[in-house]
Amino acid sequence: MLELKSHCERCDALLAPDSNKAVICSFECTFCVRCNHDDLKGICPNCNGDLQQRPARLNNQ
């Protein structure tokens, strides 16, 4: 199961588990969509991996 980090690693924005406003790489580095769009351009600054939308976790999971 993915570890859903609660904050953007760049700007510290809150990212709830059910949020659709988070992106992750294959190492689960986590960023908000705003940082991804404005600065990161789909590339993880930690590992140079591809950033993709993080799946949302429903409350009952």
CHARMM internal coordinates of N, CA and C (Angstrom, degrees):
IC EDIT
DIST 1 N 1 CA 1.4476
DIST 1 CA 1 C 1.5326
ANGL 1 N 1 CA 1 C 108.23
DIST 1 C 2 N 1.3214
ANGL 1 CA 1 C 2 N 115.94
DIHE 1 N 1 CA 1 C 2 N 139.36
DIST 2 N 2 CA 1.4600
ANGL 1 C 2 N 2 CA 121.04
DIHE 1 CA 1 C 2 N 2 CA 177.73
DIST 2 CA 2 C 1.5223
ANGL 2 N 2 CA 2 C 111.39
DIHE 1 C 2 N 2 CA 2 C -65.25
DIST 2 C 3 N 1.3268
ANGL 2 CA 2 C 3 N 115.54
DIHE 2 N 2 CA 2 C 3 N 141.64
DIST 3 N 3 CA 1.4633
ANGL 2 C 3 N 3 CA 120.61
DIHE 2 CA 2 C 3 N 3 CA 170.50
DIST 3 CA 3 C 1.5236
ANGL 3 N 3 CA 3 C 106.18
DIHE 2 C 3 N 3 CA 3 C -85.77
DIST 3 C 4 N 1.3193
ANGL 3 CA 3 C 4 N 117.68
DIHE 3 N 3 CA 3 C 4 N 110.35
DIST 4 N 4 CA 1.4627
ANGL 3 C 4 N 4 CA 121.15
DIHE 3 CA 3 C 4 N 4 CA -178.04
DIST 4 CA 4 C 1.5191
ANGL 4 N 4 CA 4 C 109.28
DIHE 3 C 4 N 4 CA 4 C -88.02
DIST 4 C 5 N 1.3197
ANGL 4 CA 4 C 5 N 115.43
DIHE 4 N 4 CA 4 C 5 N 99.64
DIST 5 N 5 CA 1.4650
ANGL 4 C 5 N 5 CA 120.57
DIHE 4 CA 4 C 5 N 5 CA -179.29
DIST 5 CA 5 C 1.5210
ANGL 5 N 5 CA 5 C 109.63
DIHE 4 C 5 N 5 CA 5 C -67.15
DIST 5 C 6 N 1.3109
ANGL 5 CA 5 C 6 N 115.56
DIHE 5 N 5 CA 5 C 6 N 146.76
DIST 6 N 6 CA 1.4629
ANGL 5 C 6 N 6 CA 120.76
DIHE 5 CA 5 C 6 N 6 CA -170.75
DIST 6 CA 6 C 1.5231
ANGL 6 N 6 CA 6 C 115.12
DIHE 5 C 6 N 6 CA 6 C -90.37
DIST 6 C 7 N 1.3412
ANGL 6 CA 6 C 7 N 117.74
DIHE 6 N 6 CA 6 C 7 N -7.70
DIST 7 N 7 CA 1.4664
ANGL 6 C 7 N 7 CA 120.50
DIHE 6 CA 6 C 7 N 7 CA -177.54
DIST 7 CA 7 C 1.5276
ANGL 7 N 7 CA 7 C 111.26
DIHE 6 C 7 N 7 CA 7 C -142.10
DIST 7 C 8 N 1.3105
ANGL 7 CA 7 C 8 N 115.65
DIHE 7 N 7 CA 7 C 8 N 151.32
DIST 8 N 8 CA 1.4625
ANGL 7 C 8 N 8 CA 122.51
DIHE 7 CA 7 C 8 N 8 CA 173.80
DIST 8 CA 8 C 1.5292
ANGL 8 N 8 CA 8 C 108.48
DIHE 7 C 8 N 8 CA 8 C -65.81
DIST 8 C 9 N 1.3232
ANGL 8 CA 8 C 9 N 116.91
DIHE 8 N 8 CA 8 C 9 N 133.15
DIST 9 N 9 CA 1.4624
ANGL 8 C 9 N 9 CA 121.32
DIHE 8 CA 8 C 9 N 9 CA -179.75
DIST 9 CA 9 C 1.5253
ANGL 9 N 9 CA 9 C 112.42
DIHE 8 C 9 N 9 CA 9 C -72.36
DIST 9 C 10 N 1.3128
ANGL 9 CA 9 C 10 N 117.85
DIHE 9 N 9 CA 9 C 10 N -13.57
DIST 10 N 10 CA 1.4648
ANGL 9 C 10 N 10 CA 121.40
DIHE 9 CA 9 C 10 N 10 CA -178.44
DIST 10 CA 10 C 1.5311
ANGL 10 N 10 CA 10 C 112.41
DIHE 9 C 10 N 10 CA 10 C -98.02
DIST 10 C 11 N 1.3377
ANGL 10 CA 10 C 11 N 117.99
DIHE 10 N 10 CA 10 C 11 N -49.77
DIST 11 N 11 CA 1.4716
ANGL 10 C 11 N 11 CA 120.84
DIHE 10 CA 10 C 11 N 11 CA -174.37
DIST 11 CA 11 C 1.5282
ANGL 11 N 11 CA 11 C 113.20
DIHE 10 C 11 N 11 CA 11 C -114.88
DIST 11 C 12 N 1.3201
ANGL 11 CA 11 C 12 N 117.75
DIHE 11 N 11 CA 11 C 12 N -3.04
DIST 12 N 12 CA 1.4648
ANGL 11 C 12 N 12 CA 124.03
DIHE 11 CA 11 C 12 N 12 CA 178.69
DIST 12 CA 12 C 1.5299
ANGL 12 N 12 CA 12 C 113.70
DIHE 11 C 12 N 12 CA 12 C 69.55
DIST 12 C 13 N 1.3292
ANGL 12 CA 12 C 13 N 117.81
DIHE 12 N 12 CA 12 C 13 N 19.15
DIST 13 N 13 CA 1.4669
ANGL 12 C 13 N 13 CA 121.10
DIHE 12 CA 12 C 13 N 13 CA 176.28
DIST 13 CA 13 C 1.5282
ANGL 13 N 13 CA 13 C 109.92
DIHE 12 C 13 N 13 CA 13 C -62.91
DIST 13 C 14 N 1.3205
ANGL 13 CA 13 C 14 N 116.06
DIHE 13 N 13 CA 13 C 14 N 142.52
DIST 14 N 14 CA 1.4569
ANGL 13 C 14 N 14 CA 122.12
DIHE 13 CA 13 C 14 N 14 CA 178.31
DIST 14 CA 14 C 1.5273
ANGL 14 N 14 CA 14 C 109.93
DIHE 13 C 14 N 14 CA 14 C -69.25
DIST 14 C 15 N 1.3449
ANGL 14 CA 14 C 15 N 116.36
DIHE 14 N 14 CA 14 C 15 N 132.06
DIST 15 N 15 CA 1.4622
ANGL 14 C 15 N 15 CA 122.52
DIHE 14 CA 14 C 15 N 15 CA 179.00
DIST 15 CA 15 C 1.5242
ANGL 15 N 15 CA 15 C 108.37
DIHE 14 C 15 N 15 CA 15 C -129.17
DIST 15 C 16 N 1.3093
ANGL 15 CA 15 C 16 N 116.34
DIHE 15 N 15 CA 15 C 16 N 96.13
DIST 16 N 16 CA 1.4655
ANGL 15 C 16 N 16 CA 121.68
DIHE 15 CA 15 C 16 N 16 CA -179.72
DIST 16 CA 16 C 1.5310
ANGL 16 N 16 CA 16 C 109.84
DIHE 15 C 16 N 16 CA 16 C -65.38
DIST 16 C 17 N 1.3359
ANGL 16 CA 16 C 17 N 117.84
DIHE 16 N 16 CA 16 C 17 N 154.30
DIST 17 N 17 CA 1.4640
ANGL 16 C 17 N 17 CA 120.71
DIHE 16 CA 16 C 17 N 17 CA 179.62
DIST 17 CA 17 C 1.5270
ANGL 17 N 17 CA 17 C 113.97
DIHE 16 C 17 N 17 CA 17 C -57.05
DIST 17 C 18 N 1.3364
ANGL 17 CA 17 C 18 N 117.26
DIHE 17 N 17 CA 17 C 18 N -30.71
DIST 18 N 18 CA 1.4676
ANGL 17 C 18 N 18 CA 120.01
DIHE 17 CA 17 C 18 N 18 CA -179.19
DIST 18 CA 18 C 1.5291
ANGL 18 N 18 CA 18 C 112.56
DIHE 17 C 18 N 18 CA 18 C -93.59
DIST 18 C 19 N 1.3308
ANGL 18 CA 18 C 19 N 117.08
DIHE 18 N 18 CA 18 C 19 N 8.78
DIST 19 N 19 CA 1.4662
ANGL 18 C 19 N 19 CA 121.54
DIHE 18 CA 18 C 19 N 19 CA -178.19
DIST 19 CA 19 C 1.5293
ANGL 19 N 19 CA 19 C 111.47
DIHE 18 C 19 N 19 CA 19 C -74.73
DIST 19 C 20 N 1.3185
ANGL 19 CA 19 C 20 N 115.54
DIHE 19 N 19 CA 19 C 20 N 144.16
DIST 20 N 20 CA 1.4640
ANGL 19 C 20 N 20 CA 120.73
DIHE 19 CA 19 C 20 N 20 CA 172.87
DIST 20 CA 20 C 1.5295
ANGL 20 N 20 CA 20 C 110.02
DIHE 19 C 20 N 20 CA 20 C -102.93
DIST 20 C 21 N 1.3166
ANGL 20 CA 20 C 21 N 117.04
DIHE 20 N 20 CA 20 C 21 N 17.98
DIST 21 N 21 CA 1.4598
ANGL 20 C 21 N 21 CA 122.49
DIHE 20 CA 20 C 21 N 21 CA -176.56
DIST 21 CA 21 C 1.5253
ANGL 21 N 21 CA 21 C 112.38
DIHE 20 C 21 N 21 CA 21 C -108.77
DIST 21 C 22 N 1.3346
ANGL 21 CA 21 C 22 N 116.93
DIHE 21 N 21 CA 21 C 22 N 29.85
DIST 22 N 22 CA 1.4597
ANGL 21 C 22 N 22 CA 121.46
DIHE 21 CA 21 C 22 N 22 CA 179.58
DIST 22 CA 22 C 1.5225
ANGL 22 N 22 CA 22 C 110.23
DIHE 21 C 22 N 22 CA 22 C -126.81
DIST 22 C 23 N 1.3284
ANGL 22 CA 22 C 23 N 115.13
DIHE 22 N 22 CA 22 C 23 N 147.14
DIST 23 N 23 CA 1.4632
ANGL 22 C 23 N 23 CA 121.78
DIHE 22 CA 22 C 23 N 23 CA 173.23
DIST 23 CA 23 C 1.5244
ANGL 23 N 23 CA 23 C 107.96
DIHE 22 C 23 N 23 CA 23 C -126.06
DIST 23 C 24 N 1.3358
ANGL 23 CA 23 C 24 N 115.71
DIHE 23 N 23 CA 23 C 24 N 150.88
DIST 24 N 24 CA 1.4619
ANGL 23 C 24 N 24 CA 121.25
DIHE 23 CA 23 C 24 N 24 CA 179.94
DIST 24 CA 24 C 1.5231
ANGL 24 N 24 CA 24 C 109.64
DIHE 23 C 24 N 24 CA 24 C -138.20
DIST 24 C 25 N 1.3445
ANGL 24 CA 24 C 25 N 114.79
DIHE 24 N 24 CA 24 C 25 N 160.43
DIST 25 N 25 CA 1.4617
ANGL 24 C 25 N 25 CA 120.94
DIHE 24 CA 24 C 25 N 25 CA 170.89
DIST 25 CA 25 C 1.5293
ANGL 25 N 25 CA 25 C 107.64
DIHE 24 C 25 N 25 CA 25 C -104.92
DIST 25 C 26 N 1.3207
ANGL 25 CA 25 C 26 N 117.73
DIHE 25 N 25 CA 25 C 26 N -176.48
DIST 26 N 26 CA 1.4650
ANGL 25 C 26 N 26 CA 120.54
DIHE 25 CA 25 C 26 N 26 CA -177.76
DIST 26 CA 26 C 1.5293
ANGL 26 N 26 CA 26 C 112.86
DIHE 25 C 26 N 26 CA 26 C -68.50
DIST 26 C 27 N 1.3354
ANGL 26 CA 26 C 27 N 117.62
DIHE 26 N 26 CA 26 C 27 N -16.27
DIST 27 N 27 CA 1.4654
ANGL 26 C 27 N 27 CA 121.60
DIHE 26 CA 26 C 27 N 27 CA 175.87
DIST 27 CA 27 C 1.5274
ANGL 27 N 27 CA 27 C 111.78
DIHE 26 C 27 N 27 CA 27 C -94.80
DIST 27 C 28 N 1.3275
ANGL 27 CA 27 C 28 N 116.69
DIHE 27 N 27 CA 27 C 28 N 6.37
DIST 28 N 28 CA 1.4682
ANGL 27 C 28 N 28 CA 125.06
DIHE 27 CA 27 C 28 N 28 CA 179.03
DIST 28 CA 28 C 1.5278
ANGL 28 N 28 CA 28 C 113.70
DIHE 27 C 28 N 28 CA 28 C 68.03
DIST 28 C 29 N 1.3401
ANGL 28 CA 28 C 29 N 117.17
DIHE 28 N 28 CA 28 C 29 N 23.05
DIST 29 N 29 CA 1.4633
ANGL 28 C 29 N 29 CA 119.64
DIHE 28 CA 28 C 29 N 29 CA 167.84
DIST 29 CA 29 C 1.5213
ANGL 29 N 29 CA 29 C 105.08
DIHE 28 C 29 N 29 CA 29 C -62.58
DIST 29 C 30 N 1.3141
ANGL 29 CA 29 C 30 N 117.60
DIHE 29 N 29 CA 29 C 30 N 137.55
DIST 30 N 30 CA 1.4612
ANGL 29 C 30 N 30 CA 121.94
DIHE 29 CA 29 C 30 N 30 CA -168.97
DIST 30 CA 30 C 1.5171
ANGL 30 N 30 CA 30 C 111.54
DIHE 29 C 30 N 30 CA 30 C -124.93
DIST 30 C 31 N 1.3407
ANGL 30 CA 30 C 31 N 115.23
DIHE 30 N 30 CA 30 C 31 N 131.30
DIST 31 N 31 CA 1.4585
ANGL 30 C 31 N 31 CA 121.87
DIHE 30 CA 30 C 31 N 31 CA -179.73
DIST 31 CA 31 C 1.5203
ANGL 31 N 31 CA 31 C 109.03
DIHE 30 C 31 N 31 CA 31 C -139.72
DIST 31 C 32 N 1.3279
ANGL 31 CA 31 C 32 N 116.10
DIHE 31 N 31 CA 31 C 32 N 157.17
DIST 32 N 32 CA 1.4634
ANGL 31 C 32 N 32 CA 119.72
DIHE 31 CA 31 C 32 N 32 CA 175.95
DIST 32 CA 32 C 1.5324
ANGL 32 N 32 CA 32 C 109.26
DIHE 31 C 32 N 32 CA 32 C -80.95
DIST 32 C 33 N 1.3223
ANGL 32 CA 32 C 33 N 116.11
DIHE 32 N 32 CA 32 C 33 N 159.50
DIST 33 N 33 CA 1.4629
ANGL 32 C 33 N 33 CA 119.86
DIHE 32 CA 32 C 33 N 33 CA -178.64
DIST 33 CA 33 C 1.5247
ANGL 33 N 33 CA 33 C 111.77
DIHE 32 C 33 N 33 CA 33 C -64.71
DIST 33 C 34 N 1.3237
ANGL 33 CA 33 C 34 N 117.41
DIHE 33 N 33 CA 33 C 34 N -29.32
DIST 34 N 34 CA 1.4691
ANGL 33 C 34 N 34 CA 119.47
DIHE 33 CA 33 C 34 N 34 CA 178.97
DIST 34 CA 34 C 1.5332
ANGL 34 N 34 CA 34 C 111.16
DIHE 33 C 34 N 34 CA 34 C -66.29
DIST 34 C 35 N 1.3229
ANGL 34 CA 34 C 35 N 117.37
DIHE 34 N 34 CA 34 C 35 N -47.87
DIST 35 N 35 CA 1.4687
ANGL 34 C 35 N 35 CA 119.84
DIHE 34 CA 34 C 35 N 35 CA 176.97
DIST 35 CA 35 C 1.5249
ANGL 35 N 35 CA 35 C 110.57
DIHE 34 C 35 N 35 CA 35 C -61.47
DIST 35 C 36 N 1.3266
ANGL 35 CA 35 C 36 N 116.74
DIHE 35 N 35 CA 35 C 36 N -40.30
DIST 36 N 36 CA 1.4569
ANGL 35 C 36 N 36 CA 120.12
DIHE 35 CA 35 C 36 N 36 CA 178.50
DIST 36 CA 36 C 1.5251
ANGL 36 N 36 CA 36 C 110.73
DIHE 35 C 36 N 36 CA 36 C -61.43
DIST 36 C 37 N 1.3064
ANGL 36 CA 36 C 37 N 117.10
DIHE 36 N 36 CA 36 C 37 N -48.55
DIST 37 N 37 CA 1.4662
ANGL 36 C 37 N 37 CA 121.45
DIHE 36 CA 36 C 37 N 37 CA -177.73
DIST 37 CA 37 C 1.5228
ANGL 37 N 37 CA 37 C 111.83
DIHE 36 C 37 N 37 CA 37 C -67.18
DIST 37 C 38 N 1.3337
ANGL 37 CA 37 C 38 N 116.70
DIHE 37 N 37 CA 37 C 38 N -47.50
DIST 38 N 38 CA 1.4651
ANGL 37 C 38 N 38 CA 120.94
DIHE 37 CA 37 C 38 N 38 CA -173.27
DIST 38 CA 38 C 1.5202
ANGL 38 N 38 CA 38 C 114.05
DIHE 37 C 38 N 38 CA 38 C -76.91
DIST 38 C 39 N 1.3298
ANGL 38 CA 38 C 39 N 117.75
DIHE 38 N 38 CA 38 C 39 N -36.06
DIST 39 N 39 CA 1.4643
ANGL 38 C 39 N 39 CA 120.20
DIHE 38 CA 38 C 39 N 39 CA -171.32
DIST 39 CA 39 C 1.5248
ANGL 39 N 39 CA 39 C 115.21
DIHE 38 C 39 N 39 CA 39 C -124.86
DIST 39 C 40 N 1.3168
ANGL 39 CA 39 C 40 N 117.48
DIHE 39 N 39 CA 39 C 40 N -44.68
DIST 40 N 40 CA 1.4600
ANGL 39 C 40 N 40 CA 120.48
DIHE 39 CA 39 C 40 N 40 CA -169.45
DIST 40 CA 40 C 1.5238
ANGL 40 N 40 CA 40 C 114.08
DIHE 39 C 40 N 40 CA 40 C -82.75
DIST 40 C 41 N 1.3239
ANGL 40 CA 40 C 41 N 116.82
DIHE 40 N 40 CA 40 C 41 N -26.89
DIST 41 N 41 CA 1.4750
ANGL 40 C 41 N 41 CA 122.26
DIHE 40 CA 40 C 41 N 41 CA 176.21
DIST 41 CA 41 C 1.5273
ANGL 41 N 41 CA 41 C 113.18
DIHE 40 C 41 N 41 CA 41 C 54.53
DIST 41 C 42 N 1.3570
ANGL 41 CA 41 C 42 N 115.73
DIHE 41 N 41 CA 41 C 42 N 37.25
DIST 42 N 42 CA 1.4584
ANGL 41 C 42 N 42 CA 119.96
DIHE 41 CA 41 C 42 N 42 CA 174.32
DIST 42 CA 42 C 1.5164
ANGL 42 N 42 CA 42 C 115.60
DIHE 41 C 42 N 42 CA 42 C 84.22
DIST 42 C 43 N 1.3449
ANGL 42 CA 42 C 43 N 117.79
DIHE 42 N 42 CA 42 C 43 N 5.93
DIST 43 N 43 CA 1.4638
ANGL 42 C 43 N 43 CA 121.64
DIHE 42 CA 42 C 43 N 43 CA -179.76
DIST 43 CA 43 C 1.5265
ANGL 43 N 43 CA 43 C 109.58
DIHE 42 C 43 N 43 CA 43 C -118.47
DIST 43 C 44 N 1.3272
ANGL 43 CA 43 C 44 N 116.83
DIHE 43 N 43 CA 43 C 44 N 126.21
DIST 44 N 44 CA 1.4611
ANGL 43 C 44 N 44 CA 121.73
DIHE 43 CA 43 C 44 N 44 CA 179.20
DIST 44 CA 44 C 1.5278
ANGL 44 N 44 CA 44 C 109.54
DIHE 43 C 44 N 44 CA 44 C -68.25
DIST 44 C 45 N 1.3383
ANGL 44 CA 44 C 45 N 118.52
DIHE 44 N 44 CA 44 C 45 N 126.85
DIST 45 N 45 CA 1.4625
ANGL 44 C 45 N 45 CA 120.52
DIHE 44 CA 44 C 45 N 45 CA -179.99
DIST 45 CA 45 C 1.5334
ANGL 45 N 45 CA 45 C 113.21
DIHE 44 C 45 N 45 CA 45 C -73.11
DIST 45 C 46 N 1.3204
ANGL 45 CA 45 C 46 N 117.22
DIHE 45 N 45 CA 45 C 46 N -14.51
DIST 46 N 46 CA 1.4681
ANGL 45 C 46 N 46 CA 120.96
DIHE 45 CA 45 C 46 N 46 CA -179.04
DIST 46 CA 46 C 1.5243
ANGL 46 N 46 CA 46 C 112.53
DIHE 45 C 46 N 46 CA 46 C -85.84
DIST 46 C 47 N 1.3356
ANGL 46 CA 46 C 47 N 117.04
DIHE 46 N 46 CA 46 C 47 N -40.66
DIST 47 N 47 CA 1.4699
ANGL 46 C 47 N 47 CA 120.29
DIHE 46 CA 46 C 47 N 47 CA -173.74
DIST 47 CA 47 C 1.5250
ANGL 47 N 47 CA 47 C 113.64
DIHE 46 C 47 N 47 CA 47 C -128.93
DIST 47 C 48 N 1.3255
ANGL 47 CA 47 C 48 N 117.51
DIHE 47 N 47 CA 47 C 48 N 0.16
DIST 48 N 48 CA 1.4697
ANGL 47 C 48 N 48 CA 123.50
DIHE 47 CA 47 C 48 N 48 CA -176.34
DIST 48 CA 48 C 1.5232
ANGL 48 N 48 CA 48 C 112.91
DIHE 47 C 48 N 48 CA 48 C 64.76
DIST 48 C 49 N 1.3254
ANGL 48 CA 48 C 49 N 116.85
DIHE 48 N 48 CA 48 C 49 N 17.72
DIST 49 N 49 CA 1.4567
ANGL 48 C 49 N 49 CA 121.35
DIHE 48 CA 48 C 49 N 49 CA 178.00
DIST 49 CA 49 C 1.5188
ANGL 49 N 49 CA 49 C 112.21
DIHE 48 C 49 N 49 CA 49 C -78.93
DIST 49 C 50 N 1.3125
ANGL 49 CA 49 C 50 N 114.85
DIHE 49 N 49 CA 49 C 50 N 168.87
DIST 50 N 50 CA 1.4577
ANGL 49 C 50 N 50 CA 123.93
DIHE 49 CA 49 C 50 N 50 CA -179.85
DIST 50 CA 50 C 1.5269
ANGL 50 N 50 CA 50 C 109.82
DIHE 49 C 50 N 50 CA 50 C -78.52
DIST 50 C 51 N 1.3308
ANGL 50 CA 50 C 51 N 117.22
DIHE 50 N 50 CA 50 C 51 N 128.42
DIST 51 N 51 CA 1.4631
ANGL 50 C 51 N 51 CA 121.51
DIHE 50 CA 50 C 51 N 51 CA 176.72
DIST 51 CA 51 C 1.5261
ANGL 51 N 51 CA 51 C 109.72
DIHE 50 C 51 N 51 CA 51 C -92.39
DIST 51 C 52 N 1.3355
ANGL 51 CA 51 C 52 N 115.51
DIHE 51 N 51 CA 51 C 52 N 131.44
DIST 52 N 52 CA 1.4569
ANGL 51 C 52 N 52 CA 123.01
DIHE 51 CA 51 C 52 N 52 CA 179.85
DIST 52 CA 52 C 1.5179
ANGL 52 N 52 CA 52 C 108.84
DIHE 51 C 52 N 52 CA 52 C -130.58
DIST 52 C 53 N 1.3309
ANGL 52 CA 52 C 53 N 116.33
DIHE 52 N 52 CA 52 C 53 N 157.76
DIST 53 N 53 CA 1.4640
ANGL 52 C 53 N 53 CA 119.93
DIHE 52 CA 52 C 53 N 53 CA 178.54
DIST 53 CA 53 C 1.5236
ANGL 53 N 53 CA 53 C 109.76
DIHE 52 C 53 N 53 CA 53 C -59.17
DIST 53 C 54 N 1.3276
ANGL 53 CA 53 C 54 N 115.20
DIHE 53 N 53 CA 53 C 54 N 133.33
DIST 54 N 54 CA 1.4606
ANGL 53 C 54 N 54 CA 120.99
DIHE 53 CA 53 C 54 N 54 CA 178.15
DIST 54 CA 54 C 1.5206
ANGL 54 N 54 CA 54 C 108.97
DIHE 53 C 54 N 54 CA 54 C -77.86
DIST 54 C 55 N 1.3275
ANGL 54 CA 54 C 55 N 117.95
DIHE 54 N 54 CA 54 C 55 N 136.32
DIST 55 N 55 CA 1.4617
ANGL 54 C 55 N 55 CA 119.39
DIHE 54 CA 54 C 55 N 55 CA 176.16
DIST 55 CA 55 C 1.5253
ANGL 55 N 55 CA 55 C 110.55
DIHE 54 C 55 N 55 CA 55 C -65.53
DIST 55 C 56 N 1.3091
ANGL 55 CA 55 C 56 N 116.31
DIHE 55 N 55 CA 55 C 56 N 141.62
DIST 56 N 56 CA 1.4661
ANGL 55 C 56 N 56 CA 121.18
DIHE 55 CA 55 C 56 N 56 CA 177.67
DIST 56 CA 56 C 1.5210
ANGL 56 N 56 CA 56 C 108.94
DIHE 55 C 56 N 56 CA 56 C -81.42
DIST 56 C 57 N 1.3240
ANGL 56 CA 56 C 57 N 115.94
DIHE 56 N 56 CA 56 C 57 N 143.42
DIST 57 N 57 CA 1.4606
ANGL 56 C 57 N 57 CA 121.32
DIHE 56 CA 56 C 57 N 57 CA 176.86
DIST 57 CA 57 C 1.5201
ANGL 57 N 57 CA 57 C 108.02
DIHE 56 C 57 N 57 CA 57 C -106.52
DIST 57 C 58 N 1.3199
ANGL 57 CA 57 C 58 N 115.71
DIHE 57 N 57 CA 57 C 58 N 122.09
DIST 58 N 58 CA 1.4579
ANGL 57 C 58 N 58 CA 120.53
DIHE 57 CA 57 C 58 N 58 CA 177.97
DIST 58 CA 58 C 1.5204
ANGL 58 N 58 CA 58 C 110.06
DIHE 57 C 58 N 58 CA 58 C -70.00
DIST 58 C 59 N 1.3115
ANGL 58 CA 58 C 59 N 117.32
DIHE 58 N 58 CA 58 C 59 N 157.13
DIST 59 N 59 CA 1.4667
ANGL 58 C 59 N 59 CA 122.30
DIHE 58 CA 58 C 59 N 59 CA -176.78
DIST 59 CA 59 C 1.5196
ANGL 59 N 59 CA 59 C 113.86
DIHE 58 C 59 N 59 CA 59 C -58.36
DIST 59 C 60 N 1.3193
ANGL 59 CA 59 C 60 N 118.21
DIHE 59 N 59 CA 59 C 60 N -28.22
DIST 60 N 60 CA 1.4642
ANGL 59 C 60 N 60 CA 120.48
DIHE 59 CA 59 C 60 N 60 CA -175.84
DIST 60 CA 60 C 1.5245
ANGL 60 N 60 CA 60 C 113.06
DIHE 59 C 60 N 60 CA 60 C -89.08
DIST 60 C 61 N 1.3052
ANGL 60 CA 60 C 61 N 118.50
DIHE 60 N 60 CA 60 C 61 N 8.47
DIST 61 N 61 CA 1.4685
ANGL 60 C 61 N 61 CA 120.29
DIHE 60 CA 60 C 61 N 61 CA -178.78
DIST 61 CA 61 C 1.5061
ANGL 61 N 61 CA 61 C 111.39
DIHE 60 C 61 N 61 CA 61 C -104.89
END
COOR INIT
IC SEED 1 N 1 CA 1 C
IC BUILD
